[in-house]
Amino acid sequence: MESNLNQRAKPNSHMPMAIISTVLSVITCNFIPATIFGVVSIVYASKVNSKFDLGDIEGAERASKNAKIWWIVTLATVIVLVIISAVVLYYFIDEAFIEEFMREYERELEKRNS
């Protein structure tokens, strides 16, 4: 009876957020650093339950904290890289580029219709 009172609750594994952040990193043009960070988050999240079941409560708590840190790093990296990409596209794609792109597109259409 006394051992039940001393038991701590199982720490959150953060697995759903680890998976969501990793999938988002892959969807958003597959930013390699963000994807790697997401995989690290999944690895730590997968360790939480096994460490807790083995009685390593401190190890499970450390793995939970690390999983949370890494999924946050993953999302932050995705957001920063998407913003950088948008800024680069906005400032470096000018009218001349768009006009050349449209000319090339029209040439391709003419080739296909011939």
Long-range contacts (C-beta under 8 A, 24 or more apart in sequence): 8-57, 10-48, 10-49, 10-52, 10-60, 11-48, 11-52, 11-60, 11-61, 11-63, 11-64, 12-48, 12-64, 12-68, 13-45, 13-46, 13-48, 13-49, 13-63, 13-64, 13-67, 14-41, 14-44, 14-45, 14-48, 14-64, 14-67, 14-68, 14-71, 15-42, 15-45, 15-46, 15-48, 15-67, 17-41, 17-68, 17-71, 18-42, 18-44, 18-45, 18-67, 18-70, 18-71, 18-74, 20-71, 21-71, 21-74, 21-75, 21-78, 22-74, 24-74, 24-75, 24-78, 25-74, 25-77, 25-78, 28-78, 28-81, 28-82, 29-85, 31-77, 31-78, 31-81, 33-77, 33-81, 34-74, 34-77, 34-78, 34-81, 37-70, 37-73, 37-74, 37-77, 38-70, 38-71, 38-74, 40-70, 41-66, 41-67, 41-70, 41-71, 41-73, 41-74, 42-67, 44-70, 45-71
